[in-house]
Amino acid sequence: MICSTSWVTPLAASPAQKARLFCVLVPHFKDEYWLSVGYGLEQEAARQNVDLLLYEAGGYNALAEQIKLLDQCVKRGVDAILIGAVSSNHPDLLQAINRVAQKLPVIGLVNELHSDALSGRIGVDWKEMGFVLGRYLSELHPKGTPPKTAVLISGPRAAGWTGPLEAGLREGLSVSSVTIAEVFSADTGLRQQLALVEMALEKHPEADYLIGSAPAVEAAIGLLVANKDQHSPKLLSTYISHTVLRSLMNDNVLAASFDDPTQQGVLAIQQAVRVNKSARSAEAVGPEIVLLTKANHGLQKASVSPADYFPAIE
């Protein structure tokens, strides 16, 4: 269950209080989505008198590295750990989290994580992220209208968000004439997603739609500009990035699911400040999911990190 929350401006911590130290583990910052999460984390940490240690594992395949970073955070004497997990259910990671959670609070950050040891969870329902895109296409192409095809470019299967995303997308498309011809999966670095886009368009050159992660859509935009003579599918993004937001404004992207990654970073710090290690939470807290298109008014309200921002990682 996901509990939506509106933006709340918290009271800043008293300067007299000793700064708390939180450790933040993310898959990587190769994806602009995580930059916006990082921006929200750092902005709220400054307001709450919290010092941050930010670590990136190096990608969704870096399971061993993220486990090592968990133990490293404990050795640094941090007050809490916020983890954007590289896997939702790998037993080695779950065992490591369970071990660490006996010593200090561990909070799930953005990515789904099937652990009962978490003291809190920040995130949205990724099934809903997919569903809003499927429902949008269903309104454009109701069942019974001429058939359309789409390809889906997504993150790795082990990541907690990809399975629910695809399930929600298919559910939303169930009353449409749009069929997903094939699903392509890899780490969400731009290079890996570009390779998938090239493969997808080679195998399905007449696809009407390319539905993809933000890096996949970014790669597709560049690829289609460089190959203007070939058929160009319309683009939809399963989440936001700076490039996707600009592309929505200039009509290069048709629609995108928006879960306010900056606010998720803010909410994560707020939750970490409040929890204690004995607390256990099965319910995730996160922003309301909205569909962004050029036609609606959400684009002006969509918040991402500043263009020149990059977090101070360890």
Short mmCIF file of the C-alpha atoms (twelve columns), coordinates in Angstrom:
data_MODEL
# 
_entry.id   MODEL 
# 
loop_
_atom_site.group_PDB 
_atom_site.id 
_atom_site.type_symbol 
_atom_site.label_atom_id 
_atom_site.label_alt_id 
_atom_site.label_comp_id 
_atom_site.label_asym_id 
_atom_site.label_seq_id 
_atom_site.Cartn_x 
_atom_site.Cartn_y 
_atom_site.Cartn_z 
_atom_site.pdbx_PDB_model_num 
ATOM 1   C CA . MET A 1   0.000   0.000   0.000   1 
ATOM 2   C CA . ILE A 2   1.237   3.505   -0.869  1 
ATOM 3   C CA . CYS A 3   0.213   6.480   1.221   1 
ATOM 4   C CA . SER A 4   0.239   9.674   -0.850  1 
ATOM 5   C CA . THR A 5   1.266   12.863  0.859   1 
ATOM 6   C CA . SER A 6   1.271   16.516  -0.034  1 
ATOM 7   C CA . TRP A 7   4.283   18.822  0.250   1 
ATOM 8   C CA . VAL A 8   4.863   19.896  3.838   1 
ATOM 9   C CA . THR A 9   7.414   22.529  4.799   1 
ATOM 10  C CA . PRO A 10  8.955   21.207  8.029   1 
ATOM 11  C CA . LEU A 11  10.420  23.247  10.816  1 
ATOM 12  C CA . ALA A 12  14.175  23.523  10.500  1 
ATOM 13  C CA . ALA A 13  16.261  21.914  13.208  1 
ATOM 14  C CA . SER A 14  17.687  24.124  15.916  1 
ATOM 15  C CA . PRO A 15  21.297  25.192  15.201  1 
ATOM 16  C CA . ALA A 16  22.168  24.141  18.759  1 
ATOM 17  C CA . GLN A 17  21.357  20.510  18.029  1 
ATOM 18  C CA . LYS A 18  24.204  18.215  17.079  1 
ATOM 19  C CA . ALA A 19  24.027  17.302  13.399  1 
ATOM 20  C CA . ARG A 20  22.847  13.785  12.698  1 
ATOM 21  C CA . LEU A 21  24.655  11.671  10.117  1 
ATOM 22  C CA . PHE A 22  22.676  9.687   7.531   1 
ATOM 23  C CA . CYS A 23  24.044  7.323   4.906   1 
ATOM 24  C CA . VAL A 24  22.345  7.245   1.488   1 
ATOM 25  C CA . LEU A 25  22.876  4.330   -0.903  1 
ATOM 26  C CA . VAL A 26  21.574  4.540   -4.486  1 
ATOM 27  C CA . PRO A 27  22.108  2.327   -7.542  1 
ATOM 28  C CA . HIS A 28  23.824  5.147   -9.463  1 
ATOM 29  C CA . PHE A 29  23.578  8.785   -10.518 1 
ATOM 30  C CA . LYS A 30  23.870  7.962   -14.236 1 
ATOM 31  C CA . ASP A 31  20.107  8.476   -14.450 1 
ATOM 32  C CA . GLU A 32  18.840  12.063  -14.051 1 
ATOM 33  C CA . TYR A 33  15.927  10.772  -11.973 1 
ATOM 34  C CA . TRP A 34  18.318  9.938   -9.138  1 
ATOM 35  C CA . LEU A 35  19.873  13.403  -9.393  1 
ATOM 36  C CA . SER A 36  16.483  14.866  -8.493  1 
ATOM 37  C CA . VAL A 37  16.168  12.441  -5.568  1 
ATOM 38  C CA . GLY A 38  19.644  13.488  -4.436  1 
ATOM 39  C CA . TYR A 39  18.738  17.168  -4.681  1 
ATOM 40  C CA . GLY A 40  15.692  16.680  -2.479  1 
ATOM 41  C CA . LEU A 41  17.791  14.739  0.028   1 
ATOM 42  C CA . GLU A 42  20.493  17.401  0.259   1 
ATOM 43  C CA . GLN A 43  18.062  20.319  0.427   1 
ATOM 44  C CA . GLU A 44  16.032  18.794  3.260   1 
ATOM 45  C CA . ALA A 45  19.153  17.553  5.068   1 
ATOM 46  C CA . ALA A 46  20.420  21.143  5.212   1 
ATOM 47  C CA . ARG A 47  17.095  22.282  6.688   1 
ATOM 48  C CA . GLN A 48  17.070  19.470  9.248   1 
ATOM 49  C CA . ASN A 49  20.710  19.810  10.413  1 
ATOM 50  C CA . VAL A 50  21.632  16.437  8.919   1 
ATOM 51  C CA . ASP A 51  24.957  15.539  7.327   1 
ATOM 52  C CA . LEU A 52  24.825  13.062  4.448   1 
ATOM 53  C CA . LEU A 53  27.184  10.406  3.151   1 
ATOM 54  C CA . LEU A 54  26.022  9.601   -0.391  1 
ATOM 55  C CA . TYR A 55  27.246  6.444   -2.110  1 
ATOM 56  C CA . GLU A 56  26.405  4.971   -5.511  1 
ATOM 57  C CA . ALA A 57  26.786  1.238   -6.060  1 
ATOM 58  C CA . GLY A 58  27.652  1.666   -9.733  1 
ATOM 59  C CA . GLY A 59  24.512  0.164   -11.282 1 
ATOM 60  C CA . TYR A 60  21.736  -2.327  -10.749 1 
ATOM 61  C CA . ASN A 61  24.156  -5.213  -11.212 1 
ATOM 62  C CA . ALA A 62  26.382  -4.031  -8.349  1 
ATOM 63  C CA . LEU A 63  24.777  -6.136  -5.619  1 
ATOM 64  C CA . ALA A 64  28.018  -7.026  -3.831  1 
ATOM 65  C CA . GLU A 65  29.111  -3.387  -3.817  1 
ATOM 66  C CA . GLN A 66  25.854  -2.201  -2.253  1 
ATOM 67  C CA . ILE A 67  26.115  -4.848  0.471   1 
ATOM 68  C CA . LYS A 68  29.679  -3.723  1.159   1 
ATOM 69  C CA . LEU A 69  28.494  -0.109  1.372   1 
ATOM 70  C CA . LEU A 70  25.845  -1.072  3.938   1 
ATOM 71  C CA . ASP A 71  28.543  -2.407  6.244   1 
ATOM 72  C CA . GLN A 72  30.738  0.596   5.520   1 
ATOM 73  C CA . CYS A 73  27.940  2.928   6.639   1 
ATOM 74  C CA . VAL A 74  27.650  1.076   9.949   1 
ATOM 75  C CA . LYS A 75  31.398  1.456   10.499  1 
ATOM 76  C CA . ARG A 76  31.087  5.197   9.866   1 
ATOM 77  C CA . GLY A 77  28.749  5.408   12.865  1 
ATOM 78  C CA . VAL A 78  25.764  6.847   11.011  1 
ATOM 79  C CA . ASP A 79  22.392  7.421   12.670  1 
ATOM 80  C CA . ALA A 80  20.307  5.955   9.818   1 
ATOM 81  C CA . ILE A 81  20.651  4.428   6.353   1 
ATOM 82  C CA . LEU A 82  18.449  5.265   3.362   1 
ATOM 83  C CA . ILE A 83  18.750  2.653   0.628   1 
ATOM 84  C CA . GLY A 84  17.652  2.764   -2.991  1 
ATOM 85  C CA . ALA A 85  18.071  -0.975  -3.441  1 
ATOM 86  C CA . VAL A 86  19.630  -2.521  -6.539  1 
ATOM 87  C CA . SER A 87  17.434  -5.601  -6.026  1 
ATOM 88  C CA . SER A 88  14.008  -5.957  -4.457  1 
ATOM 89  C CA . ASN A 89  14.438  -9.491  -3.147  1 
ATOM 90  C CA . HIS A 90  17.964  -10.879 -3.489  1 
ATOM 91  C CA . PRO A 91  18.546  -12.972 -0.337  1 
ATOM 92  C CA . ASP A 92  22.082  -11.663 0.204   1 
ATOM 93  C CA . LEU A 93  20.887  -8.056  0.238   1 
ATOM 94  C CA . LEU A 94  17.880  -8.848  2.433   1 
ATOM 95  C CA . GLN A 95  20.119  -10.674 4.901   1 
ATOM 96  C CA . ALA A 96  22.516  -7.717  5.023   1 
ATOM 97  C CA . ILE A 97  19.663  -5.270  5.617   1 
ATOM 98  C CA . ASN A 98  18.248  -7.453  8.384   1 
ATOM 99  C CA . ARG A 99  21.658  -7.556  10.075  1 
ATOM 100 C CA . VAL A 100 22.206  -3.801  9.832   1 
ATOM 101 C CA . ALA A 101 18.630  -2.959  10.911  1 
ATOM 102 C CA . GLN A 102 19.312  -4.513  14.311  1 
ATOM 103 C CA . LYS A 103 21.793  -1.695  14.948  1 
ATOM 104 C CA . LEU A 104 20.179  1.375   13.351  1 
ATOM 105 C CA . PRO A 105 17.130  2.424   11.285  1 
ATOM 106 C CA . VAL A 106 17.128  1.428   7.612   1 
ATOM 107 C CA . ILE A 107 14.674  3.166   5.278   1 
ATOM 108 C CA . GLY A 108 13.722  2.029   1.789   1 
ATOM 109 C CA . LEU A 109 14.230  4.802   -0.770  1 
ATOM 110 C CA . VAL A 110 12.235  4.869   -4.042  1 
ATOM 111 C CA . ASN A 111 12.866  1.270   -5.137  1 
ATOM 112 C CA . GLU A 112 10.673  -1.564  -3.899  1 
ATOM 113 C CA . LEU A 113 12.368  -3.711  -1.260  1 
ATOM 114 C CA . HIS A 114 10.814  -6.878  0.164   1 
ATOM 115 C CA . SER A 115 12.260  -6.589  3.655   1 
ATOM 116 C CA . ASP A 116 10.395  -6.700  6.971   1 
ATOM 117 C CA . ALA A 117 13.359  -5.073  8.705   1 
ATOM 118 C CA . LEU A 118 12.806  -1.568  7.319   1 
ATOM 119 C CA . SER A 119 11.935  1.225   9.733   1 
ATOM 120 C CA . GLY A 120 10.320  3.239   6.943   1 
ATOM 121 C CA . ARG A 121 9.678   3.331   3.205   1 
ATOM 122 C CA . ILE A 122 9.547   6.207   0.739   1 
ATOM 123 C CA . GLY A 123 8.235   5.487   -2.732  1 
ATOM 124 C CA . VAL A 124 5.264   5.189   -5.056  1 
ATOM 125 C CA . ASP A 125 3.353   2.313   -6.593  1 
ATOM 126 C CA . TRP A 126 5.190   1.576   -9.831  1 
ATOM 127 C CA . LYS A 127 2.213   -0.385  -11.084 1 
ATOM 128 C CA . GLU A 128 0.336   2.912   -11.076 1 
ATOM 129 C CA . MET A 129 3.278   4.553   -12.897 1 
ATOM 130 C CA . GLY A 130 2.754   2.107   -15.747 1 
ATOM 131 C CA . PHE A 131 -1.033  2.173   -15.556 1 
ATOM 132 C CA . VAL A 132 -1.361  5.927   -16.165 1 
ATOM 133 C CA . LEU A 133 0.582   5.568   -19.431 1 
ATOM 134 C CA . GLY A 134 -1.488  2.573   -20.525 1 
ATOM 135 C CA . ARG A 135 -4.720  4.372   -19.698 1 
ATOM 136 C CA . TYR A 136 -3.548  7.419   -21.691 1 
ATOM 137 C CA . LEU A 137 -2.879  5.292   -24.777 1 
ATOM 138 C CA . SER A 138 -6.214  3.528   -24.280 1 
ATOM 139 C CA . GLU A 139 -7.949  6.884   -24.534 1 
ATOM 140 C CA . LEU A 140 -6.108  7.575   -27.799 1 
ATOM 141 C CA . HIS A 141 -6.695  4.078   -29.197 1 
ATOM 142 C CA . PRO A 142 -9.759  2.410   -27.644 1 
ATOM 143 C CA . LYS A 143 -10.312 -1.283  -28.274 1 
ATOM 144 C CA . GLY A 144 -11.882 -1.727  -31.705 1 
ATOM 145 C CA . THR A 145 -9.893  1.051   -33.374 1 
ATOM 146 C CA . PRO A 146 -7.046  0.232   -35.832 1 
ATOM 147 C CA . PRO A 147 -4.278  -1.779  -34.107 1 
ATOM 148 C CA . LYS A 148 -1.088  -0.109  -32.889 1 
ATOM 149 C CA . THR A 149 2.174   -1.609  -31.642 1 
ATOM 150 C CA . ALA A 150 4.592   -0.495  -28.949 1 
ATOM 151 C CA . VAL A 151 7.968   -1.571  -27.602 1 
ATOM 152 C CA . LEU A 152 8.867   -1.222  -23.932 1 
ATOM 153 C CA . ILE A 153 12.429  -0.332  -22.904 1 
ATOM 154 C CA . SER A 154 12.853  -0.825  -19.165 1 
ATOM 155 C CA . GLY A 155 15.327  -1.375  -16.361 1 
ATOM 156 C CA . PRO A 156 16.727  -4.715  -15.187 1 
ATOM 157 C CA . ARG A 157 14.323  -7.452  -14.152 1 
ATOM 158 C CA . ALA A 158 15.860  -7.671  -10.673 1 
ATOM 159 C CA . ALA A 159 15.007  -4.049  -9.897  1 
ATOM 160 C CA . GLY A 160 11.896  -3.737  -7.761  1 
ATOM 161 C CA . TRP A 161 10.099  -1.252  -10.018 1 
ATOM 162 C CA . THR A 162 10.251  -2.903  -13.446 1 
ATOM 163 C CA . GLY A 163 7.834   -5.793  -12.869 1 
ATOM 164 C CA . PRO A 164 5.049   -3.666  -11.338 1 
ATOM 165 C CA . LEU A 165 5.580   -1.009  -14.017 1 
ATOM 166 C CA . GLU A 166 5.063   -3.494  -16.846 1 
ATOM 167 C CA . ALA A 167 2.054   -5.077  -15.116 1 
ATOM 168 C CA . GLY A 168 0.412   -1.678  -14.688 1 
ATOM 169 C CA . LEU A 169 1.130   -0.693  -18.278 1 
ATOM 170 C CA . ARG A 170 -0.422  -3.896  -19.603 1 
ATOM 171 C CA . GLU A 171 -3.460  -3.423  -17.365 1 
ATOM 172 C CA . GLY A 172 -3.929  0.107   -18.669 1 
ATOM 173 C CA . LEU A 173 -3.620  -1.118  -22.260 1 
ATOM 174 C CA . SER A 174 -6.107  -3.959  -21.758 1 
ATOM 175 C CA . VAL A 175 -8.977  -1.853  -23.121 1 
ATOM 176 C CA . SER A 176 -6.948  -0.449  -26.017 1 
ATOM 177 C CA . SER A 177 -5.917  -1.492  -29.515 1 
ATOM 178 C CA . VAL A 178 -2.227  -1.131  -28.559 1 
ATOM 179 C CA . THR A 179 -0.107  -4.280  -28.271 1 
ATOM 180 C CA . ILE A 180 3.352   -4.469  -26.696 1 
ATOM 181 C CA . ALA A 181 5.449   -6.241  -29.323 1 
ATOM 182 C CA . GLU A 182 8.447   -6.876  -27.039 1 
ATOM 183 C CA . VAL A 183 10.020  -5.815  -23.749 1 
ATOM 184 C CA . PHE A 184 13.738  -4.988  -23.538 1 
ATOM 185 C CA . SER A 185 15.554  -4.791  -20.180 1 
ATOM 186 C CA . ALA A 186 18.972  -3.558  -19.004 1 
ATOM 187 C CA . ASP A 187 20.627  -1.263  -16.465 1 
ATOM 188 C CA . THR A 188 19.377  2.316   -16.757 1 
ATOM 189 C CA . GLY A 189 22.668  3.902   -17.773 1 
ATOM 190 C CA . LEU A 190 22.377  5.837   -21.041 1 
ATOM 191 C CA . ARG A 191 24.770  3.559   -22.932 1 
ATOM 192 C CA . GLN A 192 22.898  0.380   -21.975 1 
ATOM 193 C CA . GLN A 193 19.511  1.904   -22.739 1 
ATOM 194 C CA . LEU A 194 20.720  3.238   -26.101 1 
ATOM 195 C CA . ALA A 195 21.760  -0.293  -27.081 1 
ATOM 196 C CA . LEU A 196 18.251  -1.509  -26.240 1 
ATOM 197 C CA . VAL A 197 16.627  1.286   -28.248 1 
ATOM 198 C CA . GLU A 198 18.746  0.416   -31.278 1 
ATOM 199 C CA . MET A 199 17.847  -3.261  -30.909 1 
ATOM 200 C CA . ALA A 200 14.143  -2.531  -30.458 1 
ATOM 201 C CA . LEU A 201 13.898  -0.276  -33.507 1 
ATOM 202 C CA . GLU A 202 15.858  -2.750  -35.607 1 
ATOM 203 C CA . LYS A 203 13.529  -5.614  -34.647 1 
ATOM 204 C CA . HIS A 204 10.341  -3.521  -34.772 1 
ATOM 205 C CA . PRO A 205 10.983  -0.731  -37.302 1 
ATOM 206 C CA . GLU A 206 7.274   0.029   -37.740 1 
ATOM 207 C CA . ALA A 207 6.410   0.325   -34.034 1 
ATOM 208 C CA . ASP A 208 3.972   3.165   -33.401 1 
ATOM 209 C CA . TYR A 209 5.179   3.844   -29.859 1 
ATOM 210 C CA . LEU A 210 8.383   3.516   -27.878 1 
ATOM 211 C CA . ILE A 211 7.622   3.460   -24.161 1 
ATOM 212 C CA . GLY A 212 10.799  3.663   -22.140 1 
ATOM 213 C CA . SER A 213 12.770  4.689   -19.094 1 
ATOM 214 C CA . ALA A 214 13.947  8.292   -19.106 1 
ATOM 215 C CA . PRO A 215 17.444  7.322   -20.383 1 
ATOM 216 C CA . ALA A 216 15.852  5.177   -23.119 1 
ATOM 217 C CA . VAL A 217 13.709  8.078   -24.257 1 
ATOM 218 C CA . GLU A 218 16.711  10.418  -24.154 1 
ATOM 219 C CA . ALA A 219 18.657  7.944   -26.303 1 
ATOM 220 C CA . ALA A 220 15.748  7.533   -28.709 1 
ATOM 221 C CA . ILE A 221 15.448  11.292  -29.222 1 
ATOM 222 C CA . GLY A 222 19.095  11.553  -30.261 1 
ATOM 223 C CA . LEU A 223 18.925  8.437   -32.418 1 
ATOM 224 C CA . LEU A 224 15.813  9.565   -34.283 1 
ATOM 225 C CA . VAL A 225 17.242  13.031  -34.905 1 
ATOM 226 C CA . ALA A 226 20.363  11.432  -36.406 1 
ATOM 227 C CA . ASN A 227 18.261  9.128   -38.614 1 
ATOM 228 C CA . LYS A 228 15.524  11.419  -39.888 1 
ATOM 229 C CA . ASP A 229 14.744  9.211   -42.876 1 
ATOM 230 C CA . GLN A 230 13.571  6.260   -40.789 1 
ATOM 231 C CA . HIS A 231 10.118  5.780   -39.276 1 
ATOM 232 C CA . SER A 232 9.883   7.549   -35.911 1 
ATOM 233 C CA . PRO A 233 7.720   6.063   -33.167 1 
ATOM 234 C CA . LYS A 234 6.064   8.420   -30.720 1 
ATOM 235 C CA . LEU A 235 7.806   8.475   -27.342 1 
ATOM 236 C CA . LEU A 236 6.427   8.024   -23.822 1 
ATOM 237 C CA . SER A 237 8.554   7.979   -20.671 1 
ATOM 238 C CA . THR A 238 7.888   5.814   -17.631 1 
ATOM 239 C CA . TYR A 239 9.447   8.455   -15.352 1 
ATOM 240 C CA . ILE A 240 10.807  11.985  -15.418 1 
ATOM 241 C CA . SER A 241 14.220  13.501  -16.111 1 
ATOM 242 C CA . HIS A 242 15.426  16.956  -17.114 1 
ATOM 243 C CA . THR A 243 15.614  15.918  -20.769 1 
ATOM 244 C CA . VAL A 244 12.180  14.308  -20.709 1 
ATOM 245 C CA . LEU A 245 10.665  17.425  -19.123 1 
ATOM 246 C CA . ARG A 246 12.139  19.673  -21.828 1 
ATOM 247 C CA . SER A 247 11.051  17.216  -24.505 1 
ATOM 248 C CA . LEU A 248 7.468   17.243  -23.228 1 
ATOM 249 C CA . MET A 249 7.479   21.008  -23.651 1 
ATOM 250 C CA . ASN A 250 8.773   20.873  -27.243 1 
ATOM 251 C CA . ASP A 251 6.623   17.914  -28.362 1 
ATOM 252 C CA . ASN A 252 9.435   15.368  -28.704 1 
ATOM 253 C CA . VAL A 253 7.811   13.290  -25.939 1 
ATOM 254 C CA . LEU A 254 4.084   12.618  -25.846 1 
ATOM 255 C CA . ALA A 255 3.602   11.822  -22.141 1 
ATOM 256 C CA . ALA A 256 5.464   10.834  -18.972 1 
ATOM 257 C CA . SER A 257 4.591   9.441   -15.553 1 
ATOM 258 C CA . PHE A 258 5.635   11.805  -12.759 1 
ATOM 259 C CA . ASP A 259 6.240   10.764  -9.156  1 
ATOM 260 C CA . ASP A 260 8.138   13.858  -7.983  1 
ATOM 261 C CA . PRO A 261 11.577  12.376  -7.217  1 
ATOM 262 C CA . THR A 262 12.721  15.603  -5.549  1 
ATOM 263 C CA . GLN A 263 9.904   15.426  -3.027  1 
ATOM 264 C CA . GLN A 264 10.688  11.764  -2.395  1 
ATOM 265 C CA . GLY A 265 14.165  12.843  -1.311  1 
ATOM 266 C CA . VAL A 266 12.639  15.435  1.016   1 
ATOM 267 C CA . LEU A 267 10.201  12.920  2.492   1 
ATOM 268 C CA . ALA A 268 13.001  10.409  3.064   1 
ATOM 269 C CA . ILE A 269 14.964  12.829  5.253   1 
ATOM 270 C CA . GLN A 270 11.832  13.821  7.161   1 
ATOM 271 C CA . GLN A 271 11.024  10.186  7.835   1 
ATOM 272 C CA . ALA A 272 14.584  9.297   8.849   1 
ATOM 273 C CA . VAL A 273 14.625  12.159  11.358  1 
ATOM 274 C CA . ARG A 274 11.491  10.810  13.039  1 
ATOM 275 C CA . VAL A 275 12.013  7.034   13.124  1 
ATOM 276 C CA . ASN A 276 13.855  4.818   15.583  1 
ATOM 277 C CA . LYS A 277 15.463  1.480   14.874  1 
ATOM 278 C CA . SER A 278 12.774  -0.531  16.675  1 
ATOM 279 C CA . ALA A 279 10.029  0.805   14.384  1 
ATOM 280 C CA . ARG A 280 8.898   -1.325  11.450  1 
ATOM 281 C CA . SER A 281 6.834   -0.026  8.536   1 
ATOM 282 C CA . ALA A 282 5.160   -1.979  5.742   1 
ATOM 283 C CA . GLU A 283 3.483   1.077   4.217   1 
ATOM 284 C CA . ALA A 284 5.334   3.329   1.792   1 
ATOM 285 C CA . VAL A 285 4.834   7.082   1.808   1 
ATOM 286 C CA . GLY A 286 5.128   8.984   -1.451  1 
ATOM 287 C CA . PRO A 287 3.783   11.747  -3.690  1 
ATOM 288 C CA . GLU A 288 0.710   11.407  -5.856  1 
ATOM 289 C CA . ILE A 289 1.439   10.067  -9.353  1 
ATOM 290 C CA . VAL A 290 0.362   12.305  -12.228 1 
ATOM 291 C CA . LEU A 291 0.567   12.017  -16.012 1 
ATOM 292 C CA . LEU A 292 2.466   14.844  -17.679 1 
ATOM 293 C CA . THR A 293 1.603   15.966  -21.204 1 
ATOM 294 C CA . LYS A 294 2.017   19.281  -22.966 1 
ATOM 295 C CA . ALA A 295 -1.766  19.660  -22.914 1 
ATOM 296 C CA . ASN A 296 -2.142  19.617  -19.128 1 
ATOM 297 C CA . HIS A 297 -0.911  22.149  -16.597 1 
ATOM 298 C CA . GLY A 298 1.359   19.774  -14.700 1 
ATOM 299 C CA . LEU A 299 4.511   20.675  -16.634 1 
ATOM 300 C CA . GLN A 300 4.825   24.039  -14.922 1 
ATOM 301 C CA . LYS A 301 4.627   22.389  -11.497 1 
ATOM 302 C CA . ALA A 302 6.951   19.464  -12.212 1 
ATOM 303 C CA . SER A 303 10.081  19.842  -10.102 1 
ATOM 304 C CA . VAL A 304 13.505  18.398  -10.923 1 
ATOM 305 C CA . SER A 305 16.986  19.273  -9.684  1 
ATOM 306 C CA . PRO A 306 18.775  22.315  -11.166 1 
ATOM 307 C CA . ALA A 307 20.468  21.619  -14.488 1 
ATOM 308 C CA . ASP A 308 23.987  22.027  -13.064 1 
ATOM 309 C CA . TYR A 309 23.381  20.014  -9.893  1 
ATOM 310 C CA . PHE A 310 25.387  16.937  -8.950  1 
ATOM 311 C CA . PRO A 311 25.449  15.525  -5.409  1 
ATOM 312 C CA . ALA A 312 28.551  15.434  -3.256  1 
ATOM 313 C CA . ILE A 313 29.132  11.664  -3.324  1 
ATOM 314 C CA . GLU A 314 31.738  9.802   -1.297  1 
# 
